Structures are given as C-alpha cells and as structure tokens.
Amino acid sequence: MTEKVQVLVAGAGPVGLTLAAELKRFGVNVRIVDKAPAPTDKSKALVLWSRSLELLERTGKIADYLAAGQPGHGTRISKGRELIAEIDLDGIDSPYPYALMIPQNETERVLGETLAGFGGAVERQVELVAFEDGPNGVTATLKHPDDRLEQVTADWLVGCDGAHSTVRHGLGLPFEGSTQPSDWVLADLKVEGLKPDKLDLYWHAEGVLAFFPIVGNRYRVIADLGPTDGAGRSGEPALADIQALVDARGPGGLVLHDPYWLAYFHINERKVKDYGRGRVFLAGDAAHIHSPAGGQGMNTGMQDAFNLAWKLALVIRGAAKADLLASYSPERSAVGDRVLANATRMTDLATLRNPVAQAVRNLAAKVVLGLHQVQRKMSEALSETEIAYPKSPLTVEGRHAPHGHDLPRAGERCPPEAAGGLPFGAGPDPRFTVLGAGSAATALAARFPALVDAHARPPLGGDGLWLVRPDGYIGFAGAADDLAGAEAYLAAIAV
Ligand SMILES: Cc1cc2nc3c(=O)[nH]c(=O)nc-3n(C[C@H](O)[C@H](O)[C@H](O)COP(=O)(O)OP(=O)(O)OC[C@H]3O[C@@H](n4cnc5c(N)ncnc54)[C@H](O)[C@@H]3O)c2cc1C
C-alpha cells in the first residue's frame, strides 16, 4: 500500500531535524526517517554560531540551547607559551555575539524536542533504500527493521542523510573535491590547566593542536598527525599518545583525563554543484563536507534547512509558484563554496610544514590578526552573520532603493532587532515582513494575504520600503513610495 506525504526527510541528524521541525511548525505533513537506532551520543559539531542561534530563536527553544552550552568568546593562537594572536568575537553584531559551545548530541536533543513540540517524531531504524522522481511526486522505498519494504509517495524528498547520502547517489550528483592527505586525531576528554573562555590553538613545527572548550573542564582536542601513508590509521588512539602530543605541542603542564571519545579522522572537502533535481533536494553534509576548522559544517547545513523550509511550505500551501524552490540551490551552493574555501584556507594555514613558511605565518598573524578590521571580518564570516544572497533570483533592488553605510542591501541579512517583538519568520505562517509605511503593508497584505504579514515594522532608517523574507533576509528594497516595485516582486512569487 502506498501512503502519501507532502515531504519525506531522509536522515535525522541536526539538518534533518531542523528541516522537519520547521516544516511541522508551518503545518506541513512531513515524515522523517533515520536508519540509525538512536541519535548520536558524540559531541561532533561543538559550536552553534550567531546566525544559527538567531534562526533557532524562532522555534521558541533558544533558552534550552543556551542552557546546554557555554559562550566561547574567541581564539588564542600560541606557539608553546608565546601568545601569537588573540581573536575576539565580542564585536559580532548579533543578539548572540559569541560561539555557543554545545556538543552536537545536545543540539540534536533540543532539536528533537522542538520537533516533538510541533507534533513530529523521528521514525528510527527506517532506511531510505531507493526512490524514483516522477512528475507528480517521488516514490520512495523505505526498509523497516524487520526487512519489510514500504512504498511512500511524497510531493518532495529531502536528503539530509549525511556525507554518504543515498539520495545524492540516487540523483547521480558528483561529490566533487578531495580527501586531505593528513591523518588527524580527536579526543573528547577533561583537561586541567586551561582557561575555557576561548578556543586555544597551538601552532607547532610538527602540526597544529587545538583545544575547544565544551563545558567546565571538558574539551575537544584535535591535532594533525601529518601526511598519511594512504591507508589511514585504524582503531582508537591511546590516551597516553594524546597526552604525549599535548606535552610536545602545547604550553606544558596540561593534564588529560576521563576520555569520552578518542578517534582518528580524515578531512574531506567535497561539495555538489546543484543541491537537488526535480522534486528532490539535498541539505547539510549530503551536499557539502569540509574541514572542521571554523566549525561551520553543521551550522551551514542547518541554515540550508532554514532556507528550504519556508519555500517548501509556501509552495505546498499553494501560496507560491514551485519556481520559488529554484532559488534554493543557487543561494545555498554559493554559501557552501565560500564556507569550503574559508575552511580550506584556515586548515592550510594551521598545517603548514615548511619552517620558513611557518615563521612568516607567525609573524604575519601577529600583525594582521591584531587589526580591528581583520578581526571584525573574521568574526562576521565565522558567525555566518555575513551570509547574503546578492545574486539570488529572489533578490531585487527597486528604483531609488535607499543606500547608506548602515543600511543593509537587498539580499543581505536584516538586522534581527528590526523585527520588533517576535523574530522574522516566527509563528505558524511563513510570511514576508514589510518594513515601511503601515499603508504599504496593508495594501500588500490585501493583495497577497498568504505571502505578506499585514503588520508593518518601522523602516530601517531613512525612507524606504523593504520586504524581509521569512528567513530574515531582505528580498526587496526600494524607495518608500515604490509600492509597485514591491507588488511586482511578490507577484513573481505568488501563484
Ligand atoms: C569530529 C567531527 C567534528 C566536527 N566538528 C564540527 C564543528 O565544530 N562545527 C560544525 O558545524 N560541524 C562540525 N562537524 C560536522 C558535523 O558533525 C556535521 O556537519 C553534521 O553532523 C551534519 O549534519 P547532517 O544532519 O547533515 O548529517 P549527519 O549528522 O551525518 O546525519 C545524517 C543522518 O542520516 C541518517 N541516514 C543516512 N543514510 C540514511 C538513509 N539512507 N536512510 C535514512 N537515514 C539515513 C544517519 O543515520 C544520520 O543520522 C564535525 C564532524 C565531526 C565528525
């Protein structure tokens, strides 16, 4: 028997959970399946960045994330006991001006509770094994724990099924990129002798050593072990080996104990060009994987989900043309390219082997990373508050759009405080918010009731008319009297 759903989400990692929770919030009939019997118990991604926290605020659970983590305020880069540079995050222009250090299993726990709060639940030990995309829907085959096969018809399928994505393979989309030649080791354990307010990075002649504070004196330690022989290392590293590495590369006097998780890993840098085809999309690690430098992987994936959810919801409600979904891949693929390039750059810099290049790097870092402007640019990139969609088909600048030093342009993130009370996109209806005259909001909401919130917010400064998308990015920016421009923008989206 074939059951019909509006969206089938394959994979209940942080990205699938984010997507399913958002879709349920918008009243979409969604099923989310995961082949694993239980969520991960590993700390994997340790950081929720400012932009992710801003978007999570809409789900009403922000206090739970903040309670489960601790703010990280920057990075210290040292060589032994010598401090080379200190990067501060406090200048991030966000209600959350820090990196929230929170183990991935805790992030997934709160996401799961959010999903449950909207009436959803993950179907565990259910694997997507095959699918076929047709003009009227996707027919997916699900395998249950008793080997029973179930056929499901879904209007849309989203592969949030991780780096080895069955959905990506099924679409035949190449995962282009490479595997870095180095072996890496990680340890999640307790460390005595460090200050947990910042990430500590040690640039040593033999490789990099990093300490990410998790909670209290619990840390993630990561170190590169140099080029591999190609076979990679197997098994579990010994605590004594990691202590020896820390003694050799760190400041001295640090004591490691109580390991939760010890492992070797490799860094892959791969990405698809297109985040889907037809009625099938990819999000998260299924679409992009890269070095953990910068802690961007999970955050970028969760923001893929935030981007896709409101678009799917509007199309499913019959409020928007299916064309709206065509903006998903170009918007998020451009972000993925940038994140990948930055992560590669950071990793290459930290793992330089040539002693002359290391000396030049250390000297340059002392000067350059001390500059306020450089620190600000780095914080904006890491916090993902700089993400913008200037080239998106959904970004339109109307005539005489207001420009100014402090005014965001069309395609850029709208400052969260401009939303007034509840964040942009909060509540059960994904609608555009009008920043401008109340009469403009009334007129636009009268013509496009399913797309526009009738309650206007004050203009951003100066005179102007802005339409803010349900994910908080400015879709349209125009002159205060450019109602026709705003109407044309919405008419292009509306059914
Ligand atoms: C050691 C380590 C450190 C990291 N550090 C960071 C960090 O600091 N910051 C950061 O942002 N990111 C970090 N990451 C990356 C982060 O963990 C991933 O980006 C994140 O887990 C991706 O989430 P996802 O939901 O896309 O995929 P996953 O978490 O991989 O979830 C995919 C899910 O899909 C399920 N699945 C797979 N195939 C199927 C199928 N056919 N049918 C049904 N279910 C299926 C799997 O069981 C799994 O639950 C780190 C990763 C590692 C390993």
The ligand as a Tripos MOL2 file, in Angstrom:
@<TRIPOS>MOLECULE
LIG
   53    58     1     0     0
SMALL
NO_CHARGES

@<TRIPOS>ATOM
      1 C1         34.8560   15.0050   14.5920 C.3       1 LIG1
      2 C2         33.9060   15.9640   13.9920 C.ar      1 LIG1
      3 C3         33.9320   17.2770   14.3980 C.ar      1 LIG1
      4 C4         33.0600   18.2030   13.8450 C.ar      1 LIG1
      5 N1         33.0900   19.4970   14.2910 N.ar      1 LIG1
      6 C5         32.2060   20.3910   13.7870 C.ar      1 LIG1
      7 C6         32.1210   21.7050   14.3090 C.ar      1 LIG1
      8 O1         32.8560   22.0830   15.2240 O.2       1 LIG1
      9 N2         31.1850   22.5530   13.7700 N.ar      1 LIG1
     10 C7         30.3400   22.1650   12.7750 C.ar      1 LIG1
     11 O2         29.4990   22.9770   12.3480 O.2       1 LIG1
     12 N3         30.4050   20.9110   12.2690 N.ar      1 LIG1
     13 C8         31.2960   20.0160   12.7480 C.ar      1 LIG1
     14 N4         31.3120   18.7180   12.3030 N.ar      1 LIG1
     15 C9         30.4210   18.3490   11.2140 C.3       1 LIG1
     16 C10        29.0390   17.9910   11.7110 C.3       1 LIG1
     17 O3         29.0830   16.9270   12.6150 O.3       1 LIG1
     18 C11        28.2080   17.6480   10.5010 C.3       1 LIG1
     19 O4         28.3080   18.7290    9.6060 O.3       1 LIG1
     20 C12        26.7580   17.4120   10.8660 C.3       1 LIG1
     21 O5         26.5750   16.2540   11.6270 O.3       1 LIG1
     22 C13        25.9670   17.2660    9.5860 C.3       1 LIG1
     23 O6         24.6360   17.0500    9.8920 O.3       1 LIG1
     24 P1         23.6900   16.3020    8.8790 P.3       1 LIG1
     25 O7         22.3730   16.2750    9.5480 O.co2     1 LIG1
     26 O8         23.8300   16.8990    7.5330 O.co2     1 LIG1
     27 O9         24.2960   14.8400    8.7320 O.3       1 LIG1
     28 P2         24.5370   13.7250    9.8300 P.3       1 LIG1
     29 O10        24.7610   14.2990   11.1680 O.co2     1 LIG1
     30 O11        25.5900   12.8360    9.2690 O.co2     1 LIG1
     31 O12        23.1540   12.9460    9.8800 O.3       1 LIG1
     32 C14        22.7340   12.1360    8.8160 C.3       1 LIG1
     33 C15        21.7050   11.1490    9.3460 C.3       1 LIG1
     34 O13        21.1530   10.4600    8.2390 O.3       1 LIG1
     35 C16        20.9960    9.0930    8.5870 C.3       1 LIG1
     36 N5         20.9820    8.3460    7.3340 N.ar      1 LIG1
     37 C17        21.9980    8.1450    6.4710 C.ar      1 LIG1
     38 N6         21.5720    7.4730    5.3970 N.ar      1 LIG1
     39 C18        20.2580    7.2230    5.5760 C.ar      1 LIG1
     40 C19        19.2650    6.5670    4.7980 C.ar      1 LIG1
     41 N7         19.5490    6.0320    3.6120 N.pl3     1 LIG1
     42 N8         18.0040    6.4830    5.2860 N.ar      1 LIG1
     43 C20        17.7050    7.0380    6.4990 C.ar      1 LIG1
     44 N9         18.6180    7.6610    7.2710 N.ar      1 LIG1
     45 C21        19.8700    7.7740    6.8100 C.ar      1 LIG1
     46 C22        22.1530    8.7950    9.5050 C.3       1 LIG1
     47 O14        21.8670    7.7110   10.3520 O.3       1 LIG1
     48 C23        22.2850   10.1180   10.2760 C.3       1 LIG1
     49 O15        21.5540   10.1030   11.4710 O.3       1 LIG1
     50 C24        32.1590   17.7780   12.8520 C.ar      1 LIG1
     51 C25        32.1180   16.4350   12.4510 C.ar      1 LIG1
     52 C26        32.9750   15.5400   13.0250 C.ar      1 LIG1
     53 C27        32.9090   14.0890   12.6170 C.3       1 LIG1
@<TRIPOS>BOND
     1     1     2 1
     2     2     3 ar
     3     2    52 ar
     4     3     4 ar
     5     4     5 ar
     6     4    50 ar
     7     5     6 ar
     8     6     7 ar
     9     6    13 1
    10     7     8 2
    11     7     9 ar
    12     9    10 ar
    13    10    11 2
    14    10    12 ar
    15    12    13 ar
    16    13    14 ar
    17    14    15 1
    18    14    50 ar
    19    15    16 1
    20    16    17 1
    21    16    18 1
    22    18    19 1
    23    18    20 1
    24    20    21 1
    25    20    22 1
    26    22    23 1
    27    23    24 1
    28    24    25 2
    29    24    26 1
    30    24    27 1
    31    27    28 1
    32    28    29 2
    33    28    30 1
    34    28    31 1
    35    31    32 1
    36    32    33 1
    37    33    34 1
    38    33    48 1
    39    34    35 1
    40    35    36 1
    41    35    46 1
    42    36    37 ar
    43    36    45 ar
    44    37    38 ar
    45    38    39 ar
    46    39    40 ar
    47    39    45 ar
    48    40    41 1
    49    40    42 ar
    50    42    43 ar
    51    43    44 ar
    52    44    45 ar
    53    46    47 1
    54    46    48 1
    55    48    49 1
    56    50    51 ar
    57    51    52 ar
    58    52    53 1
@<TRIPOS>SUBSTRUCTURE
     1 LIG1         1 GROUP 0 **** ****
